[in-house]
């Protein structure tokens, strides 16, 4: 049980790291601004390290789906609320469908546990 809890913690932090490095990559202006570039690289490496830990617990399919799902939903919300990117009904519906798919993968993965 402790291994799964640690795996989930690593996976969630790895997914949230995607928000940080995606945002700081935008601030780096193509890696031409030093500190946002450094933060992007450090957080990117740390996030993939944590993802690798989660893959050891849950396997690649579910781990990568949750990781990228958190990243897609999170960066979309950062884009909408922080960077004033456009929002539409189709964008919101697509994010809800993505979240439902990730939850579905998690639920169907319960019976596949080792």
Number of C-alpha atoms within 10 A of each C-alpha: 6 7 12 12 12 14 22 20 15 22 28 20 17 29 27 19 25 23 23 19 25 18 18 21 21 14 17 19 12 10 16 11 13 12 13 20 19 16 16 24 16 13 20 20 15 15 24 18 15 21 24 19 20 27 18 12 18 21 15 14 12 17 27 18 18 24 24 16 19 24 22 18 19 20 20 20 18 17 16 13 12 11 12 10 11 10 13 8 8 9 12 14 11 13 18 13 12 17 17 12 15 19 16 11 16 18 11 11 14 9 8 9 9 7
